[in-house]
């Protein structure tokens, strides 16, 4: 069994590697200390059975990693391990295809049980999210846009919507290119098209206008 651990704090990574050795005899655990490194490792074709990632990391975060895997068509189960407890983070993990969300306050035995559940094909989320986790992600961004009351909302393409969301999350063009798996030139093209569509001249105005139009409503905090 091969497990990839994505954690920017090396001390935490070392401690988790020791704990993960108990999953089964002969387990192989690799560590990446940034999401960019993890995506490069996956692009190199490394065979993996499970990915564990922290949520908050410099540059591309854990949600960005999920988006990057989805764009690459990678179906390896991903579990986010984080100290965050807010529903918005758990919901974002569910909506972006995570197989689990383990809070760092859980006892080690429960954490291991959750990982084994994911490895056996199940999901593992906090109790209040079990139903959501079983059903998968909530309504897509397209559905959310369609449900908005405003009649004249701009309609970016699917890829432009993804670039828009990542832009709203504060990612640079380089980070967006790594997450989506496209060139920086293509990111710049999509960005310029968004500027034209929303009649703006910079990223800040683009995100603000998109929020006003309801294009980012699906990602607003409930």
C-alpha positions in Angstrom: 0.0 0.0 0.0 1.3 3.5 -0.9 0.2 6.6 0.9 1.1 10.1 0.1 1.2 12.6 3.0 1.0 16.3 2.1 1.9 18.4 5.1 4.0 21.6 5.2 5.2 21.1 8.8 7.9 18.5 8.8 7.6 17.7 12.5 3.8 17.0 12.1 4.6 15.0 9.0 7.1 12.9 10.8 4.7 12.2 13.6 1.9 11.2 11.2 4.2 8.9 9.3 4.9 7.0 12.5 1.2 6.7 13.2 0.3 5.6 9.6 2.8 2.8 9.8 0.2 1.0 11.9 -2.4 0.8 9.0 -0.9 -2.5 7.7 2.5 -4.2 7.5 4.7 -3.0 4.7 2.9 0.2 4.1 4.9 2.8 2.1 4.5 6.4 3.2 5.9 9.3 1.1 5.8 12.9 2.3 5.4 16.1 0.2 5.8 19.4 2.0 3.8 21.4 -0.4 0.8 20.9 -2.7 2.9 21.9 -5.7 5.3 19.0 -4.9 2.4 16.6 -4.4 0.9 17.5 -7.8 4.3 17.0 -9.5 4.7 13.6 -7.8 1.3 12.6 -9.1 2.0 13.9 -12.5 5.2 11.7 -12.5 2.9 8.7 -12.3 3.5 7.5 -8.8 1.0 4.8 -7.8 -1.0 5.7 -4.7 -3.8 4.1 -2.7 -4.5 7.1 -0.5 -3.6 10.8 -0.1 -3.7 12.6 3.2 -3.4 16.4 3.1 -3.4 19.3 5.5 -6.0 22.0 4.7 -4.1 25.2 5.3 -0.7 25.4 3.5 1.3 28.1 1.9 0.5 28.6 -1.8 -2.1 26.0 -3.0 -4.1 24.6 -0.1 -5.8 21.3 0.5 -8.9 22.2 -1.5 -6.7 23.3 -4.3 -5.1 19.9 -4.3 -8.5 18.3 -4.6 -9.3 20.6 -7.6 -6.0 19.7 -9.2 -6.6 16.0 -8.9 -10.1 16.3 -10.3 -8.8 18.2 -13.3 -6.2 15.5 -13.9 -8.9 12.8 -13.7 -7.2 11.3 -10.7 -9.5 9.2 -8.6 -7.2 8.4 -5.6 -9.2 8.8 -2.4 -8.1 12.0 -0.5 -8.6 12.6 3.2 -8.1 16.1 4.6 -6.6 16.1 8.1 -7.0 19.5 9.8 -7.6 21.3 13.0 -10.4 23.3 11.4 -13.9 22.7 12.7 -16.0 25.2 10.8 -18.7 23.7 8.6 -17.6 25.8 5.5 -14.3 23.9 5.4 -15.9 20.5 5.7 -18.5 21.4 3.1 -15.8 22.6 0.7 -14.0 19.3 1.1 -17.2 17.4 0.4 -18.1 19.5 -2.6 -14.6 19.1 -4.1 -14.6 15.3 -3.9 -12.8 14.4 -0.6 -13.3 10.9 0.7 -12.9 12.1 4.3 -12.3 15.0 6.7 -10.5 14.1 9.9 -10.2 16.7 12.6 -6.9 16.6 14.5 -8.7 16.6 17.8 -9.8 13.0 17.1 -8.1 10.2 19.2 -5.5 8.3 17.2 -7.6 5.1 17.2 -10.6 6.9 15.7 -8.4 8.5 13.1 -7.0 5.1 12.0 -10.5 3.6 11.9 -11.6 6.4 9.6 -8.7 5.9 7.3 -9.3 2.2 7.1 -12.9 2.9 6.3 -11.8 5.1 3.4 -9.4 2.5 2.2 -12.2 0.0 2.1 -14.2 2.2 -0.2 -16.2 4.2 2.3 -16.2 7.8 3.4 -15.4 9.4 6.8 -16.7 12.8 7.8 -17.7 14.4 11.2 -21.0 13.0 12.4 -23.1 15.9 11.3 -21.7 15.5 7.7 -22.2 11.8 7.3 -25.4 12.1 5.3 -23.8 14.7 3.0 -20.7 12.6 2.6 -22.7 9.6 1.5 -24.6 11.5 -1.1 -21.5 13.3 -2.4 -21.1 16.9 -3.4 -24.0 19.4 -3.2 -25.5 21.1 -6.2 -22.9 22.1 -8.8 -21.9 25.6 -9.5 -23.9 25.5 -12.7 -27.1 24.6 -10.8 -26.4 27.3 -8.2 -26.0 29.9 -10.9 -29.2 28.8 -12.6 -31.1 29.2 -9.3 -30.1 32.8 -8.8 -32.9 35.3 -9.0 -31.2 37.8 -11.3 -32.1 37.2 -15.0 -29.1 38.7 -16.7 -26.1 36.9 -15.1 -23.1 36.5 -17.3 -22.4 32.9 -18.4 -18.7 32.1 -18.4 -17.6 28.7 -19.6 -16.9 25.9 -17.2 -13.1 26.4 -17.3 -13.5 30.1 -16.8 -15.8 29.5 -13.8 -13.1 27.4 -12.3 -10.4 30.0 -12.9 -12.8 32.6 -11.4 -13.3 30.6 -8.2 -9.5 29.9 -7.8 -8.9 33.6 -8.4 -11.4 34.5 -5.7 -9.6 32.2 -3.4 -6.4 34.3 -3.9 -4.5 31.9 -6.1 -1.9 33.4 -8.5 -1.9 32.6 -12.2 0.9 30.1 -11.6 -1.0 28.4 -8.8 -4.1 28.2 -10.9 -2.2 26.7 -13.8 -0.8 24.0 -11.4 -4.3 23.3 -9.9 -6.2 23.1 -13.2 -3.4 21.5 -15.2 -3.2 24.2 -17.9 -0.5 26.6 -18.9 -0.1 30.1 -17.4 -0.8 31.5 -20.8 -4.2 29.7 -20.9 -5.0 31.0 -17.4 -4.2 34.5 -18.6 -6.5 34.0 -21.6 -9.4 32.8 -19.4 -8.8 35.7 -17.0 -8.9 38.3 -19.9 -12.1 36.7 -21.1 -13.6 37.1 -17.6 -12.5 40.7 -17.5 -14.3 41.3 -20.8 -17.4 39.4 -19.8 -17.7 41.3 -16.5 -16.5 44.7 -17.9 -13.7 45.1 -15.4 -9.9 45.8 -15.7 -8.3 43.9 -12.8 -8.7 40.8 -10.6 -10.1 42.5 -7.6 -12.9 44.1 -9.6 -13.5 40.8 -11.4 -14.0 38.9 -8.2 -16.2 41.7 -6.7 -18.4 41.9 -9.8 -18.7 38.1 -10.0 -19.9 38.1 -6.4 -22.4 40.8 -7.2 -23.7 38.8 -10.2 -24.0 35.7 -8.0 -21.4 33.7 -9.9 -19.6 32.8 -6.7 -22.7 32.2 -4.6 -22.2 28.5 -4.5 -19.0 29.0 -2.6 -20.3 31.7 -0.2 -20.5 30.7 3.5 -23.9 29.4 4.4 
